[in-house]
Amino acid sequence: MFAPIRGTTLYFDIEGAGLVPDGPVMREKPVAFIIHGGPGGDHSGFKPVMSPLAETAQLVYFDHRGQGRSGLTDPDADPTRFTLDENVEDMEALRRHLGLGPIVSIGTSYGGMVAMAHAARYPDAVSRLILIVTAAHGGFIPRAIEIVRARGTEAQQRAFDTVLAGAIRTREELRDYFDVMGPLYALRHDPAAAKATQGRAIHSPEPLNRAFGPTGFLRSFDLRPELTRITAPTLILSGKHDWICAPEFSREIAGLIQGSRLIEIETSSHSVRVDAPDVMVRELTAFIRDV
């Protein structure tokens, strides 16, 4: 399904009914936006790991502009709009396009950055905020460089250097990057399973380069001054061994969002949905149900 908004077409998909029979009445479930990371990825990696949440909430997956299936047919796509601020406005426009009230906002990695900014700028639009392995400012990049130098192989260091140079040119090169970096992203990395997951994804190098390259917007963004505006109950999940959004950045976010709850998962790196999917689904389900 496609939503024509703000000069582009956003792809979205819905899992689970919004109204369900409950004795003599129809019960309305909350709506949860599943916000993917990257930039340069799509929503496909969250299927089917997020599917159990559909028992508790109606799930809306979507791809950011210029990524995945969003904007593929836009004749005048403007790459300068592949930014955090634009993604925030797109997300809010999609919420309104779908006629929704306050949503449960679930953002992972870069998606968590979008979710944070959206919840700060549109506090009345968010009923619950869930941030998974993310960071609130560009300091996560130099920290990731330090970690890769300490933990990574020579091949992994070269691969990350290519991303930081903004030099990923093709989808195949981006897929190769994830193949090389897989053991850093997930402690339970399974090359065969990862290859299948990456094979289902539509990779988009241009948004990645514009985010991480030498003048990329993720180098200088800083949401910390905005986080005090967030009013939604907030759950934060971090991975103890996360190399790219190290756990200290989640602790920092927790200190800035009043009343937030932080869970550090001992057995996970960045890909919580690979390393600890049962823990993730259990904690998200409990948090959404705790009205």
C-alpha positions, -999 to +999 in steps of 0.1 A: +000+000+000+012+035-008+005+069+008+010+099-014+024+125+010+048+154+010+059+150-026+066+113-024+049+079-020+055+060+012+051+023+012+033+009+043+020-025+053-004-034+081-003-066+103-032-075+126-068-062+130-074-029+147-108-040+160-112-074+176-142-092+191-141-092+229-172-107+244-202-085+236-181-056+223-154-048+197-122-038+213-098-014+197-062-022+198-035+005+198-016+012+166+021+008+166+045+022+140+075+000+133+103+024+123+133+008+105+169+017+107+197+024+083+194+048+066+195+027+035+174-003+047+137-011+047+111-026+070+115-062+058+140-072+086+112-068+112+091-096+096+083-120+112+101-112+144+076-084+153+046-105+143+038-117+179+031-080+188+002-081+164-018-098+192-014-067+213-013-039+187-021-033+151+013-030+134+021-005+107+054-011+089+067+016+065+098+025+045+114+059+047+114+081+016+139+069-010+143+036+007+128+002+003+096+005-017+090+041-009+094+066-038+107+041-063+085+056-090+090+092-081+103+109-112+116+140-093+130+123-062+152+148-044+181+131-025+187+162-004+155+153+014+169+120+026+173+135+061+162+129+097+140+160+097+122+149+065+117+114+079+101+128+110+077+149+090+069+120+067+061+098+097+037+124+111+021+129+077+016+091+074-001+090+108-024+118+098-030+102+063-042+070+081-065+090+103-048+078+135-048+092+170-017+088+193+004+059+182+028+035+199+062+044+183+088+017+180+121+028+165+152+007+161+187+022+156+183+051+131+145+044+134+149+052+171+164+086+162+134+093+140+110+081+167+127+103+194+126+134+172+090+128+163+079+122+199+096+154+209+082+175+181+047+160+182+042+148+218+004+146+214+009+121+186+026+094+207+010+073+234+040+050+240+076+054+229+100+025+225+136+031+216+158+001+206+196+003+203+198+040+193+216+073+201+205+109+205+235+126+188+264+121+164+288+111+191+279+075+184+300+076+152+334+083+167+326+058+195+317+032+169+351+039+152+369+032+185+350-001+190+356-013+154+393-006+158+393-026+191+371-055+181+368-057+144+388-076+119+408-058+092+380-065+067+354-050+091+375-019+097+378-014+059+341-019+054+332+007+080+357+031+066+340+028+032+306+037+048+322+067+066+337+078+033+302+078+018+315+055-009+289+027-011+277+029-047+255-001-054+231-023-036+255-052-040+282-033-022+258-025+007+248-062+009+285-071+010+290-046+038+264-064+060+279-098+051+313-086+065+299-068+095+273-094+105+293-109+134+296-074+149+259-066+145+248-099+161+265-122+187+243-150+173+252-142+137+242-170+114+256-164+078+229-184+061+200-168+080+215-134+076+219-139+038+182-148+035+172-117+055+194-094+035+182-111+003+147-100+011+157-064+017+158-035-008+191-017+000+195+020-009+231+033-009+223+070-014+204+076+019+232+058+038+259+079+022+241+111+029+238+100+066+273+086+073+295+103+047+321+130+056+293+157+056+265+133+066+237+146+087+243+119+114+277+134+120+263+165+136+227+159+146+219+164+183+184+156+198+194+160+234+180+195+238+146+182+225+142+151+247+127+170+277+097+177+255+088+140+253+058+132+274+050+097+263+059+068+287+092+055+272+110+022+272+146+019+261+163-013+251+201-015+246+225-043+238+254-047+262+278-055+233+264-031+207+292-017+186+275+011+167+250+025+192+270+016+223+249+011+255+262+044+271+241+063+245+209+045+257+218+054+293+222+090+283+188+090+267+173+074+298+187+103+318+171+129+296+136+114+292+118+118+325+104+086+339+118+064+311+127+028+317+160+013+305+167-024+299+202-034+290+202-069+274+233-088+285+232-112+255+228-088+227+248-066+203+231-042+179+207-067+163+184-074+193+159-091+170+186-117+162+203-120+196+174-118+219+141-118+200+121-134+228+133-108+254+125-080+230+090-092+222+082-100+259+093-065+271+075-047+243+043-066+248+043-059+285+051-022+280+023-017+255-002-036+276+007-017+307-019+011+303 
